[in-house]
Amino acid sequence: MKTEMKVGVVLVAINSLLAHLLPLPPFVSGLLIGLAVYFITIGILPEKAYLKFKAMQAEKFSKIRKIVGVN
């Protein structure tokens, strides 16, 4: 199982647990579920698309590091 999938499942579990224990504001609940859907969607991508997405993300963050000056 890909790391992104695990993170998404953990976020859903945290949302369910918090909703059971505390009255969650809709913003917090929506944020957790939105992040979970994002991570799960990345986690279920086929390997070819997943590697293309990860390469695109690495390229984007390398450009940001050059602008900021972080190695």
mmCIF file as Biopython writes it, N, C-alpha, C and O atoms, coordinates in Angstrom:
data_model
#
loop_
_atom_site.group_PDB
_atom_site.id
_atom_site.type_symbol
_atom_site.label_atom_id
_atom_site.label_alt_id
_atom_site.label_comp_id
_atom_site.label_asym_id
_atom_site.label_entity_id
_atom_site.label_seq_id
_atom_site.pdbx_PDB_ins_code
_atom_site.Cartn_x
_atom_site.Cartn_y
_atom_site.Cartn_z
_atom_site.occupancy
_atom_site.B_iso_or_equiv
_atom_site.auth_seq_id
_atom_site.auth_asym_id
_atom_site.pdbx_PDB_model_num
ATOM 1   N N  . MET A ? 1  ? 0.851   -1.170 0.000   1.0 0.0 1  A 1 
ATOM 2   C CA . MET A ? 1  ? 0.000   0.000  0.000   1.0 0.0 1  A 1 
ATOM 3   C C  . MET A ? 1  ? 0.899   1.237  0.000   1.0 0.0 1  A 1 
ATOM 4   O O  . MET A ? 1  ? 1.864   1.321  0.760   1.0 0.0 1  A 1 
ATOM 5   N N  . LYS A ? 2  ? 0.568   2.180  -0.855  1.0 0.0 2  A 1 
ATOM 6   C CA . LYS A ? 2  ? 1.359   3.404  -0.962  1.0 0.0 2  A 1 
ATOM 7   C C  . LYS A ? 2  ? 1.165   4.272  0.277   1.0 0.0 2  A 1 
ATOM 8   O O  . LYS A ? 2  ? 0.138   4.206  0.951   1.0 0.0 2  A 1 
ATOM 9   N N  . THR A ? 3  ? 2.173   5.084  0.557   1.0 0.0 3  A 1 
ATOM 10  C CA . THR A ? 3  ? 2.143   5.945  1.733   1.0 0.0 3  A 1 
ATOM 11  C C  . THR A ? 3  ? 0.967   6.912  1.690   1.0 0.0 3  A 1 
ATOM 12  O O  . THR A ? 3  ? 0.342   7.178  2.717   1.0 0.0 3  A 1 
ATOM 13  N N  . GLU A ? 4  ? 0.667   7.435  0.511   1.0 0.0 4  A 1 
ATOM 14  C CA . GLU A ? 4  ? -0.446  8.378  0.388   1.0 0.0 4  A 1 
ATOM 15  C C  . GLU A ? 4  ? -1.771  7.738  0.782   1.0 0.0 4  A 1 
ATOM 16  O O  . GLU A ? 4  ? -2.620  8.378  1.402   1.0 0.0 4  A 1 
ATOM 17  N N  . MET A ? 5  ? -1.939  6.468  0.415   1.0 0.0 5  A 1 
ATOM 18  C CA . MET A ? 5  ? -3.163  5.745  0.762   1.0 0.0 5  A 1 
ATOM 19  C C  . MET A ? 5  ? -3.271  5.592  2.284   1.0 0.0 5  A 1 
ATOM 20  O O  . MET A ? 5  ? -4.345  5.762  2.860   1.0 0.0 5  A 1 
ATOM 21  N N  . LYS A ? 6  ? -2.149  5.270  2.919   1.0 0.0 6  A 1 
ATOM 22  C CA . LYS A ? 6  ? -2.146  5.114  4.377   1.0 0.0 6  A 1 
ATOM 23  C C  . LYS A ? 6  ? -2.487  6.428  5.065   1.0 0.0 6  A 1 
ATOM 24  O O  . LYS A ? 6  ? -3.246  6.444  6.034   1.0 0.0 6  A 1 
ATOM 25  N N  . VAL A ? 7  ? -1.931  7.526  4.570   1.0 0.0 7  A 1 
ATOM 26  C CA . VAL A ? 7  ? -2.220  8.841  5.161   1.0 0.0 7  A 1 
ATOM 27  C C  . VAL A ? 7  ? -3.703  9.169  5.021   1.0 0.0 7  A 1 
ATOM 28  O O  . VAL A ? 7  ? -4.315  9.678  5.960   1.0 0.0 7  A 1 
ATOM 29  N N  . GLY A ? 8  ? -4.284  8.885  3.864   1.0 0.0 8  A 1 
ATOM 30  C CA . GLY A ? 8  ? -5.709  9.147  3.647   1.0 0.0 8  A 1 
ATOM 31  C C  . GLY A ? 8  ? -6.590  8.340  4.577   1.0 0.0 8  A 1 
ATOM 32  O O  . GLY A ? 8  ? -7.565  8.861  5.118   1.0 0.0 8  A 1 
ATOM 33  N N  . VAL A ? 9  ? -6.257  7.078  4.768   1.0 0.0 9  A 1 
ATOM 34  C CA . VAL A ? 9  ? -7.046  6.230  5.664   1.0 0.0 9  A 1 
ATOM 35  C C  . VAL A ? 9  ? -6.914  6.720  7.105   1.0 0.0 9  A 1 
ATOM 36  O O  . VAL A ? 9  ? -7.895  6.719  7.849   1.0 0.0 9  A 1 
ATOM 37  N N  . VAL A ? 10 ? -5.721  7.135  7.502   1.0 0.0 10 A 1 
ATOM 38  C CA . VAL A ? 10 ? -5.516  7.659  8.856   1.0 0.0 10 A 1 
ATOM 39  C C  . VAL A ? 10 ? -6.312  8.949  9.059   1.0 0.0 10 A 1 
ATOM 40  O O  . VAL A ? 10 ? -6.884  9.160  10.129  1.0 0.0 10 A 1 
ATOM 41  N N  . LEU A ? 11 ? -6.354  9.813  8.039   1.0 0.0 11 A 1 
ATOM 42  C CA . LEU A ? 11 ? -7.133  11.050 8.157   1.0 0.0 11 A 1 
ATOM 43  C C  . LEU A ? 11 ? -8.625  10.767 8.306   1.0 0.0 11 A 1 
ATOM 44  O O  . LEU A ? 11 ? -9.308  11.439 9.078   1.0 0.0 11 A 1 
ATOM 45  N N  . VAL A ? 12 ? -9.131  9.793  7.584   1.0 0.0 12 A 1 
ATOM 46  C CA . VAL A ? 12 ? -10.543 9.412  7.730   1.0 0.0 12 A 1 
ATOM 47  C C  . VAL A ? 12 ? -10.794 8.874  9.141   1.0 0.0 12 A 1 
ATOM 48  O O  . VAL A ? 12 ? -11.808 9.199  9.759   1.0 0.0 12 A 1 
ATOM 49  N N  . ALA A ? 13 ? -9.879  8.058  9.646   1.0 0.0 13 A 1 
ATOM 50  C CA . ALA A ? 13 ? -10.028 7.507  10.989  1.0 0.0 13 A 1 
ATOM 51  C C  . ALA A ? 13 ? -9.994  8.607  12.046  1.0 0.0 13 A 1 
ATOM 52  O O  . ALA A ? 13 ? -10.779 8.585  12.994  1.0 0.0 13 A 1 
ATOM 53  N N  . ILE A ? 14 ? -9.085  9.568  11.884  1.0 0.0 14 A 1 
ATOM 54  C CA . ILE A ? 14 ? -9.008  10.692 12.834  1.0 0.0 14 A 1 
ATOM 55  C C  . ILE A ? 14 ? -10.291 11.501 12.793  1.0 0.0 14 A 1 
ATOM 56  O O  . ILE A ? 14 ? -10.807 11.897 13.838  1.0 0.0 14 A 1 
ATOM 57  N N  . ASN A ? 15 ? -10.813 11.751 11.598  1.0 0.0 15 A 1 
ATOM 58  C CA . ASN A ? 15 ? -12.061 12.500 11.471  1.0 0.0 15 A 1 
ATOM 59  C C  . ASN A ? 15 ? -13.211 11.768 12.162  1.0 0.0 15 A 1 
ATOM 60  O O  . ASN A ? 15 ? -14.007 12.384 12.871  1.0 0.0 15 A 1 
ATOM 61  N N  . SER A ? 16 ? -13.294 10.472 11.956  1.0 0.0 16 A 1 
ATOM 62  C CA . SER A ? 16 ? -14.366 9.698  12.580  1.0 0.0 16 A 1 
ATOM 63  C C  . SER A ? 16 ? -14.243 9.694  14.099  1.0 0.0 16 A 1 
ATOM 64  O O  . SER A ? 16 ? -15.235 9.846  14.812  1.0 0.0 16 A 1 
ATOM 65  N N  . LEU A ? 17 ? -13.031 9.521  14.580  1.0 0.0 17 A 1 
ATOM 66  C CA . LEU A ? 17 ? -12.806 9.503  16.023  1.0 0.0 17 A 1 
ATOM 67  C C  . LEU A ? 17 ? -13.129 10.850 16.661  1.0 0.0 17 A 1 
ATOM 68  O O  . LEU A ? 17 ? -13.803 10.915 17.689  1.0 0.0 17 A 1 
ATOM 69  N N  . LEU A ? 18 ? -12.643 11.927 16.040  1.0 0.0 18 A 1 
ATOM 70  C CA . LEU A ? 18 ? -12.923 13.257 16.582  1.0 0.0 18 A 1 
ATOM 71  C C  . LEU A ? 18 ? -14.409 13.591 16.527  1.0 0.0 18 A 1 
ATOM 72  O O  . LEU A ? 18 ? -14.948 14.192 17.456  1.0 0.0 18 A 1 
ATOM 73  N N  . ALA A ? 19 ? -15.068 13.203 15.442  1.0 0.0 19 A 1 
ATOM 74  C CA . ALA A ? 19 ? -16.503 13.474 15.315  1.0 0.0 19 A 1 
ATOM 75  C C  . ALA A ? 19 ? -17.298 12.699 16.363  1.0 0.0 19 A 1 
ATOM 76  O O  . ALA A ? 19 ? -18.346 13.154 16.820  1.0 0.0 19 A 1 
ATOM 77  N N  . HIS A ? 20 ? -16.795 11.540 16.733  1.0 0.0 20 A 1 
ATOM 78  C CA . HIS A ? 20 ? -17.477 10.742 17.756  1.0 0.0 20 A 1 
ATOM 79  C C  . HIS A ? 20 ? -17.266 11.331 19.149  1.0 0.0 20 A 1 
ATOM 80  O O  . HIS A ? 20 ? -18.174 11.296 19.980  1.0 0.0 20 A 1 
ATOM 81  N N  . LEU A ? 21 ? -16.081 11.868 19.408  1.0 0.0 21 A 1 
ATOM 82  C CA . LEU A ? 21 ? -15.752 12.363 20.748  1.0 0.0 21 A 1 
ATOM 83  C C  . LEU A ? 21 ? -16.115 13.827 20.973  1.0 0.0 21 A 1 
ATOM 84  O O  . LEU A ? 21 ? -16.508 14.207 22.076  1.0 0.0 21 A 1 
ATOM 85  N N  . LEU A ? 22 ? -15.986 14.649 19.935  1.0 0.0 22 A 1 
ATOM 86  C CA . LEU A ? 22 ? -16.183 16.093 20.067  1.0 0.0 22 A 1 
ATOM 87  C C  . LEU A ? 22 ? -17.152 16.602 19.009  1.0 0.0 22 A 1 
ATOM 88  O O  . LEU A ? 22 ? -17.279 16.007 17.939  1.0 0.0 22 A 1 
ATOM 89  N N  . PRO A ? 23 ? -17.832 17.694 19.306  1.0 0.0 23 A 1 
ATOM 90  C CA . PRO A ? 23 ? -18.625 18.323 18.234  1.0 0.0 23 A 1 
ATOM 91  C C  . PRO A ? 23 ? -17.679 19.104 17.309  1.0 0.0 23 A 1 
ATOM 92  O O  . PRO A ? 23 ? -17.232 20.198 17.655  1.0 0.0 23 A 1 
ATOM 93  N N  . LEU A ? 24 ? -17.381 18.545 16.148  1.0 0.0 24 A 1 
ATOM 94  C CA . LEU A ? 24 ? -16.450 19.180 15.215  1.0 0.0 24 A 1 
ATOM 95  C C  . LEU A ? 24 ? -17.138 20.257 14.392  1.0 0.0 24 A 1 
ATOM 96  O O  . LEU A ? 24 ? -18.264 20.063 13.934  1.0 0.0 24 A 1 
ATOM 97  N N  . PRO A ? 25 ? -16.468 21.397 14.199  1.0 0.0 25 A 1 
ATOM 98  C CA . PRO A ? 25 ? -17.004 22.382 13.257  1.0 0.0 25 A 1 
ATOM 99  C C  . PRO A ? 25 ? -16.962 21.816 11.840  1.0 0.0 25 A 1 
ATOM 100 O O  . PRO A ? 25 ? -16.071 21.030 11.517  1.0 0.0 25 A 1 
ATOM 101 N N  . PRO A ? 26 ? -17.898 22.197 11.005  1.0 0.0 26 A 1 
ATOM 102 C CA . PRO A ? 26 ? -17.917 21.670 9.630   1.0 0.0 26 A 1 
ATOM 103 C C  . PRO A ? 26 ? -16.628 21.956 8.862   1.0 0.0 26 A 1 
ATOM 104 O O  . PRO A ? 26 ? -16.231 21.168 8.003   1.0 0.0 26 A 1 
ATOM 105 N N  . PHE A ? 27 ? -15.977 23.075 9.164   1.0 0.0 27 A 1 
ATOM 106 C CA . PHE A ? 27 ? -14.737 23.410 8.477   1.0 0.0 27 A 1 
ATOM 107 C C  . PHE A ? 27 ? -13.653 22.364 8.747   1.0 0.0 27 A 1 
ATOM 108 O O  . PHE A ? 27 ? -12.970 21.919 7.825   1.0 0.0 27 A 1 
ATOM 109 N N  . VAL A ? 28 ? -13.501 21.980 10.008  1.0 0.0 28 A 1 
ATOM 110 C CA . VAL A ? 28 ? -12.474 21.003 10.383  1.0 0.0 28 A 1 
ATOM 111 C C  . VAL A ? 28 ? -12.790 19.642 9.766   1.0 0.0 28 A 1 
ATOM 112 O O  . VAL A ? 28 ? -11.910 18.985 9.208   1.0 0.0 28 A 1 
ATOM 113 N N  . SER A ? 29 ? -14.029 19.232 9.869   1.0 0.0 29 A 1 
ATOM 114 C CA . SER A ? 29 ? -14.429 17.954 9.298   1.0 0.0 29 A 1 
ATOM 115 C C  . SER A ? 29 ? -14.237 17.942 7.782   1.0 0.0 29 A 1 
ATOM 116 O O  . SER A ? 29 ? -13.726 16.969 7.226   1.0 0.0 29 A 1 
ATOM 117 N N  . GLY A ? 30 ? -14.641 19.008 7.123   1.0 0.0 30 A 1 
ATOM 118 C CA . GLY A ? 30 ? -14.483 19.104 5.676   1.0 0.0 30 A 1 
ATOM 119 C C  . GLY A ? 30 ? -13.026 19.130 5.250   1.0 0.0 30 A 1 
ATOM 120 O O  . GLY A ? 30 ? -12.659 18.548 4.230   1.0 0.0 30 A 1 
ATOM 121 N N  . LEU A ? 31 ? -12.195 19.809 6.036   1.0 0.0 31 A 1 
ATOM 122 C CA . LEU A ? 31 ? -10.768 19.856 5.732   1.0 0.0 31 A 1 
ATOM 123 C C  . LEU A ? 31 ? -10.145 18.474 5.831   1.0 0.0 31 A 1 
ATOM 124 O O  . LEU A ? 31 ? -9.385  18.068 4.951   1.0 0.0 31 A 1 
ATOM 125 N N  . LEU A ? 32 ? -10.458 17.755 6.889   1.0 0.0 32 A 1 
ATOM 126 C CA . LEU A ? 32 ? -9.906  16.413 7.056   1.0 0.0 32 A 1 
ATOM 127 C C  . LEU A ? 32 ? -10.380 15.460 5.954   1.0 0.0 32 A 1 
ATOM 128 O O  . LEU A ? 32 ? -9.587  14.692 5.410   1.0 0.0 32 A 1 
ATOM 129 N N  . ILE A ? 33 ? -11.658 15.514 5.634   1.0 0.0 33 A 1 
ATOM 130 C CA . ILE A ? 33 ? -12.181 14.635 4.586   1.0 0.0 33 A 1 
ATOM 131 C C  . ILE A ? 33 ? -11.614 15.029 3.220   1.0 0.0 33 A 1 
ATOM 132 O O  . ILE A ? 33 ? -11.296 14.158 2.411   1.0 0.0 33 A 1 
ATOM 133 N N  . GLY A ? 34 ? -11.485 16.319 2.961   1.0 0.0 34 A 1 
ATOM 134 C CA . GLY A ? 34 ? -10.909 16.772 1.690   1.0 0.0 34 A 1 
ATOM 135 C C  . GLY A ? 34 ? -9.471  16.316 1.519   1.0 0.0 34 A 1 
ATOM 136 O O  . GLY A ? 34 ? -9.088  15.841 0.450   1.0 0.0 34 A 1 
ATOM 137 N N  . LEU A ? 35 ? -8.675  16.459 2.571   1.0 0.0 35 A 1 
ATOM 138 C CA . LEU A ? 35 ? -7.293  15.977 2.512   1.0 0.0 35 A 1 
ATOM 139 C C  . LEU A ? 35 ? -7.243  14.464 2.337   1.0 0.0 35 A 1 
ATOM 140 O O  . LEU A ? 35 ? -6.405  13.942 1.601   1.0 0.0 35 A 1 
ATOM 141 N N  . ALA A ? 36 ? -8.142  13.767 3.016   1.0 0.0 36 A 1 
ATOM 142 C CA . ALA A ? 36 ? -8.179  12.312 2.893   1.0 0.0 36 A 1 
ATOM 143 C C  . ALA A ? 36 ? -8.492  11.893 1.464   1.0 0.0 36 A 1 
ATOM 144 O O  . ALA A ? 36 ? -7.857  10.984 0.930   1.0 0.0 36 A 1 
ATOM 145 N N  . VAL A ? 37 ? -9.465  12.548 0.842   1.0 0.0 37 A 1 
ATOM 146 C CA . VAL A ? 37 ? -9.824  12.227 -0.545  1.0 0.0 37 A 1 
ATOM 147 C C  . VAL A ? 37 ? -8.645  12.519 -1.473  1.0 0.0 37 A 1 
ATOM 148 O O  . VAL A ? 37 ? -8.376  11.748 -2.394  1.0 0.0 37 A 1 
ATOM 149 N N  . TYR A ? 38 ? -7.945  13.625 -1.236  1.0 0.0 38 A 1 
ATOM 150 C CA . TYR A ? 38 ? -6.782  13.975 -2.046  1.0 0.0 38 A 1 
ATOM 151 C C  . TYR A ? 38 ? -5.714  12.885 -1.953  1.0 0.0 38 A 1 
ATOM 152 O O  . TYR A ? 38 ? -5.217  12.413 -2.976  1.0 0.0 38 A 1 
ATOM 153 N N  . PHE A ? 39 ? -5.366  12.490 -0.744  1.0 0.0 39 A 1 
ATOM 154 C CA . PHE A ? 39 ? -4.313  11.491 -0.561  1.0 0.0 39 A 1 
ATOM 155 C C  . PHE A ? 39 ? -4.735  10.113 -1.076  1.0 0.0 39 A 1 
ATOM 156 O O  . PHE A ? 39 ? -3.928  9.402  -1.675  1.0 0.0 39 A 1 
ATOM 157 N N  . ILE A ? 40 ? -5.974  9.738  -0.849  1.0 0.0 40 A 1 
ATOM 158 C CA . ILE A ? 40 ? -6.438  8.441  -1.335  1.0 0.0 40 A 1 
ATOM 159 C C  . ILE A ? 40 ? -6.458  8.420  -2.861  1.0 0.0 40 A 1 
ATOM 160 O O  . ILE A ? 40 ? -6.111  7.407  -3.468  1.0 0.0 40 A 1 
ATOM 161 N N  . THR A ? 41 ? -6.858  9.526  -3.486  1.0 0.0 41 A 1 
ATOM 162 C CA . THR A ? 41 ? -6.863  9.599  -4.948  1.0 0.0 41 A 1 
ATOM 163 C C  . THR A ? 41 ? -5.453  9.436  -5.503  1.0 0.0 41 A 1 
ATOM 164 O O  . THR A ? 41 ? -5.258  8.727  -6.491  1.0 0.0 41 A 1 
ATOM 165 N N  . ILE A ? 42 ? -4.480  10.072 -4.891  1.0 0.0 42 A 1 
ATOM 166 C CA . ILE A ? 42 ? -3.096  9.907  -5.333  1.0 0.0 42 A 1 
ATOM 167 C C  . ILE A ? 42 ? -2.646  8.470  -5.094  1.0 0.0 42 A 1 
ATOM 168 O O  . ILE A ? 42 ? -1.936  7.896  -5.920  1.0 0.0 42 A 1 
ATOM 169 N N  . GLY A ? 43 ? -3.052  7.889  -3.975  1.0 0.0 43 A 1 
ATOM 170 C CA . GLY A ? 43 ? -2.630  6.537  -3.642  1.0 0.0 43 A 1 
ATOM 171 C C  . GLY A ? 43 ? -3.180  5.462  -4.560  1.0 0.0 43 A 1 
ATOM 172 O O  . GLY A ? 43 ? -2.562  4.407  -4.704  1.0 0.0 43 A 1 
ATOM 173 N N  . ILE A ? 44 ? -4.328  5.701  -5.187  1.0 0.0 44 A 1 
ATOM 174 C CA . ILE A ? 44 ? -4.908  4.658  -6.047  1.0 0.0 44 A 1 
ATOM 175 C C  . ILE A ? 44 ? -4.553  4.832  -7.525  1.0 0.0 44 A 1 
ATOM 176 O O  . ILE A ? 44 ? -5.022  4.071  -8.372  1.0 0.0 44 A 1 
ATOM 177 N N  . LEU A ? 45 ? -3.730  5.830  -7.832  1.0 0.0 45 A 1 
ATOM 178 C CA . LEU A ? 45 ? -3.317  6.006  -9.219  1.0 0.0 45 A 1 
ATOM 179 C C  . LEU A ? 45 ? -2.526  4.796  -9.706  1.0 0.0 45 A 1 
ATOM 180 O O  . LEU A ? 45 ? -1.812  4.171  -8.921  1.0 0.0 45 A 1 
ATOM 181 N N  . PRO A ? 46 ? -2.643  4.456  -10.991 1.0 0.0 46 A 1 
ATOM 182 C CA . PRO A ? 46 ? -1.783  3.405  -11.546 1.0 0.0 46 A 1 
ATOM 183 C C  . PRO A ? 46 ? -0.315  3.829  -11.445 1.0 0.0 46 A 1 
ATOM 184 O O  . PRO A ? 46 ? -0.013  5.019  -11.353 1.0 0.0 46 A 1 
ATOM 185 N N  . GLU A ? 47 ? 0.572   2.872  -11.462 1.0 0.0 47 A 1 
ATOM 186 C CA . GLU A ? 47 ? 1.993   3.140  -11.228 1.0 0.0 47 A 1 
ATOM 187 C C  . GLU A ? 47 ? 2.570   4.168  -12.197 1.0 0.0 47 A 1 
ATOM 188 O O  . GLU A ? 47 ? 3.340   5.036  -11.786 1.0 0.0 47 A 1 
ATOM 189 N N  . LYS A ? 48 ? 2.214   4.082  -13.465 1.0 0.0 48 A 1 
ATOM 190 C CA . LYS A ? 48 ? 2.748   5.015  -14.462 1.0 0.0 48 A 1 
ATOM 191 C C  . LYS A ? 48 ? 2.305   6.451  -14.160 1.0 0.0 48 A 1 
ATOM 192 O O  . LYS A ? 48 ? 3.124   7.370  -14.179 1.0 0.0 48 A 1 
ATOM 193 N N  . ALA A ? 49 ? 1.040   6.639  -13.887 1.0 0.0 49 A 1 
ATOM 194 C CA . ALA A ? 49 ? 0.523   7.972  -13.578 1.0 0.0 49 A 1 
ATOM 195 C C  . ALA A ? 49 ? 1.068   8.464  -12.240 1.0 0.0 49 A 1 
ATOM 196 O O  . ALA A ? 49 ? 1.343   9.652  -12.078 1.0 0.0 49 A 1 
ATOM 197 N N  . TYR A ? 50 ? 1.224   7.554  -11.285 1.0 0.0 50 A 1 
ATOM 198 C CA . TYR A ? 50 ? 1.758   7.914  -9.964  1.0 0.0 50 A 1 
ATOM 199 C C  . TYR A ? 50 ? 3.192   8.427  -10.088 1.0 0.0 50 A 1 
ATOM 200 O O  . TYR A ? 50 ? 3.541   9.445  -9.492  1.0 0.0 50 A 1 
ATOM 201 N N  . LEU A ? 51 ? 4.012   7.734  -10.849 1.0 0.0 51 A 1 
ATOM 202 C CA . LEU A ? 51 ? 5.405   8.161  -11.022 1.0 0.0 51 A 1 
ATOM 203 C C  . LEU A ? 51 ? 5.491   9.494  -11.770 1.0 0.0 51 A 1 
ATOM 204 O O  . LEU A ? 51 ? 6.349   10.323 -11.467 1.0 0.0 51 A 1 
ATOM 205 N N  . LYS A ? 52 ? 4.604   9.697  -12.743 1.0 0.0 52 A 1 
ATOM 206 C CA . LYS A ? 52 ? 4.564   10.967 -13.468 1.0 0.0 52 A 1 
ATOM 207 C C  . LYS A ? 52 ? 4.166   12.107 -12.519 1.0 0.0 52 A 1 
ATOM 208 O O  . LYS A ? 52 ? 4.756   13.187 -12.560 1.0 0.0 52 A 1 
ATOM 209 N N  . PHE A ? 53 ? 3.175   11.863 -11.674 1.0 0.0 53 A 1 
ATOM 210 C CA . PHE A ? 53 ? 2.735   12.865 -10.696 1.0 0.0 53 A 1 
ATOM 211 C C  . PHE A ? 53 ? 3.849   13.196 -9.713  1.0 0.0 53 A 1 
ATOM 212 O O  . PHE A ? 53 ? 4.077   14.368 -9.413  1.0 0.0 53 A 1 
ATOM 213 N N  . LYS A ? 54 ? 4.553   12.175 -9.204  1.0 0.0 54 A 1 
ATOM 214 C CA . LYS A ? 54 ? 5.635   12.403 -8.243  1.0 0.0 54 A 1 
ATOM 215 C C  . LYS A ? 54 ? 6.786   13.173 -8.891  1.0 0.0 54 A 1 
ATOM 216 O O  . LYS A ? 54 ? 7.399   14.020 -8.242  1.0 0.0 54 A 1 
ATOM 217 N N  . ALA A ? 55 ? 7.087   12.894 -10.155 1.0 0.0 55 A 1 
ATOM 218 C CA . ALA A ? 55 ? 8.144   13.620 -10.861 1.0 0.0 55 A 1 
ATOM 219 C C  . ALA A ? 55 ? 7.753   15.086 -11.042 1.0 0.0 55 A 1 
ATOM 220 O O  . ALA A ? 55 ? 8.585   15.982 -10.899 1.0 0.0 55 A 1 
ATOM 221 N N  . MET A ? 56 ? 6.483   15.320 -11.358 1.0 0.0 56 A 1 
ATOM 222 C CA . MET A ? 56 ? 5.997   16.689 -11.521 1.0 0.0 56 A 1 
ATOM 223 C C  . MET A ? 56 ? 6.095   17.452 -10.194 1.0 0.0 56 A 1 
ATOM 224 O O  . MET A ? 56 ? 6.492   18.617 -10.177 1.0 0.0 56 A 1 
ATOM 225 N N  . GLN A ? 57 ? 5.739   16.805 -9.097  1.0 0.0 57 A 1 
ATOM 226 C CA . GLN A ? 57 ? 5.825   17.436 -7.786  1.0 0.0 57 A 1 
ATOM 227 C C  . GLN A ? 57 ? 7.275   17.731 -7.414  1.0 0.0 57 A 1 
ATOM 228 O O  . GLN A ? 57 ? 7.566   18.799 -6.875  1.0 0.0 57 A 1 
ATOM 229 N N  . ALA A ? 58 ? 8.185   16.803 -7.694  1.0 0.0 58 A 1 
ATOM 230 C CA . ALA A ? 58 ? 9.594   17.005 -7.382  1.0 0.0 58 A 1 
ATOM 231 C C  . ALA A ? 58 ? 10.156  18.180 -8.184  1.0 0.0 58 A 1 
ATOM 232 O O  . ALA A ? 58 ? 10.941  18.970 -7.661  1.0 0.0 58 A 1 
ATOM 233 N N  . GLU A ? 59 ? 9.755   18.294 -9.454  1.0 0.0 59 A 1 
ATOM 234 C CA . GLU A ? 59 ? 10.214  19.403 -10.282 1.0 0.0 59 A 1 
ATOM 235 C C  . GLU A ? 59 ? 9.686   20.732 -9.749  1.0 0.0 59 A 1 
ATOM 236 O O  . GLU A ? 59 ? 10.415  21.724 -9.710  1.0 0.0 59 A 1 
ATOM 237 N N  . LYS A ? 60 ? 8.429   20.749 -9.341  1.0 0.0 60 A 1 
ATOM 238 C CA . LYS A ? 60 ? 7.832   21.974 -8.812  1.0 0.0 60 A 1 
ATOM 239 C C  . LYS A ? 60 ? 8.548   22.423 -7.544  1.0 0.0 60 A 1 
ATOM 240 O O  . LYS A ? 60 ? 8.854   23.605 -7.387  1.0 0.0 60 A 1 
ATOM 241 N N  . PHE A ? 61 ? 8.814   21.488 -6.645  1.0 0.0 61 A 1 
ATOM 242 C CA . PHE A ? 61 ? 9.456   21.856 -5.386  1.0 0.0 61 A 1 
ATOM 243 C C  . PHE A ? 61 ? 10.928  22.186 -5.567  1.0 0.0 61 A 1 
ATOM 244 O O  . PHE A ? 61 ? 11.482  22.947 -4.773  1.0 0.0 61 A 1 
ATOM 245 N N  . SER A ? 62 ? 11.584  21.635 -6.591  1.0 0.0 62 A 1 
ATOM 246 C CA . SER A ? 62 ? 12.976  22.004 -6.842  1.0 0.0 62 A 1 
ATOM 247 C C  . SER A ? 62 ? 13.057  23.453 -7.318  1.0 0.0 62 A 1 
ATOM 248 O O  . SER A ? 62 ? 14.002  24.164 -6.978  1.0 0.0 62 A 1 
ATOM 249 N N  . LYS A ? 63 ? 12.070  23.895 -8.105  1.0 0.0 63 A 1 
ATOM 250 C CA . LYS A ? 63 ? 12.040  25.292 -8.541  1.0 0.0 63 A 1 
ATOM 251 C C  . LYS A ? 63 ? 11.822  26.220 -7.358  1.0 0.0 63 A 1 
ATOM 252 O O  . LYS A ? 63 ? 12.428  27.289 -7.285  1.0 0.0 63 A 1 
ATOM 253 N N  . ILE A ? 64 ? 10.958  25.817 -6.428  1.0 0.0 64 A 1 
ATOM 254 C CA . ILE A ? 64 ? 10.713  26.630 -5.240  1.0 0.0 64 A 1 
ATOM 255 C C  . ILE A ? 64 ? 11.968  26.717 -4.386  1.0 0.0 64 A 1 
ATOM 256 O O  . ILE A ? 64 ? 12.285  27.781 -3.856  1.0 0.0 64 A 1 
ATOM 257 N N  . ARG A ? 65 ? 12.684  25.604 -4.248  1.0 0.0 65 A 1 
ATOM 258 C CA . ARG A ? 65 ? 13.922  25.611 -3.456  1.0 0.0 65 A 1 
ATOM 259 C C  . ARG A ? 65 ? 14.965  26.523 -4.066  1.0 0.0 65 A 1 
ATOM 260 O O  . ARG A ? 65 ? 15.708  27.178 -3.335  1.0 0.0 65 A 1 
ATOM 261 N N  . LYS A ? 66 ? 15.041  26.585 -5.397  1.0 0.0 66 A 1 
ATOM 262 C CA . LYS A ? 66 ? 16.006  27.467 -6.051  1.0 0.0 66 A 1 
ATOM 263 C C  . LYS A ? 66 ? 15.662  28.918 -5.794  1.0 0.0 66 A 1 
ATOM 264 O O  . LYS A ? 66 ? 16.555  29.737 -5.578  1.0 0.0 66 A 1 
ATOM 265 N N  . ILE A ? 67 ? 14.377  29.249 -5.813  1.0 0.0 67 A 1 
ATOM 266 C CA . ILE A ? 67 ? 13.944  30.630 -5.579  1.0 0.0 67 A 1 
ATOM 267 C C  . ILE A ? 67 ? 14.240  31.038 -4.140  1.0 0.0 67 A 1 
ATOM 268 O O  . ILE A ? 67 ? 14.736  32.137 -3.891  1.0 0.0 67 A 1 
ATOM 269 N N  . VAL A ? 68 ? 13.937  30.153 -3.197  1.0 0.0 68 A 1 
ATOM 270 C CA . VAL A ? 68 ? 14.116  30.456 -1.783  1.0 0.0 68 A 1 
ATOM 271 C C  . VAL A ? 68 ? 15.598  30.376 -1.400  1.0 0.0 68 A 1 
ATOM 272 O O  . VAL A ? 68 ? 16.047  31.087 -0.501  1.0 0.0 68 A 1 
ATOM 273 N N  . GLY A ? 69 ? 16.351  29.517 -2.078  1.0 0.0 69 A 1 
ATOM 274 C CA . GLY A ? 69 ? 17.762  29.361 -1.775  1.0 0.0 69 A 1 
ATOM 275 C C  . GLY A ? 69 ? 18.066  28.218 -0.825  1.0 0.0 69 A 1 
ATOM 276 O O  . GLY A ? 69 ? 19.137  28.187 -0.218  1.0 0.0 69 A 1 
ATOM 277 N N  . VAL A ? 70 ? 17.137  27.272 -0.687  1.0 0.0 70 A 1 
ATOM 278 C CA . VAL A ? 70 ? 17.337  26.111 0.179   1.0 0.0 70 A 1 
ATOM 279 C C  . VAL A ? 70 ? 17.923  24.986 -0.674  1.0 0.0 70 A 1 
ATOM 280 O O  . VAL A ? 70 ? 17.478  24.770 -1.802  1.0 0.0 70 A 1 
ATOM 281 N N  . ASN A ? 71 ? 18.902  24.278 -0.155  1.0 0.0 71 A 1 
ATOM 282 C CA . ASN A ? 71 ? 19.521  23.166 -0.910  1.0 0.0 71 A 1 
ATOM 283 C C  . ASN A ? 71 ? 18.664  21.954 -0.889  1.0 0.0 71 A 1 
ATOM 284 O O  . ASN A ? 71 ? 19.027  20.931 -1.470  1.0 0.0 71 A 1 
#
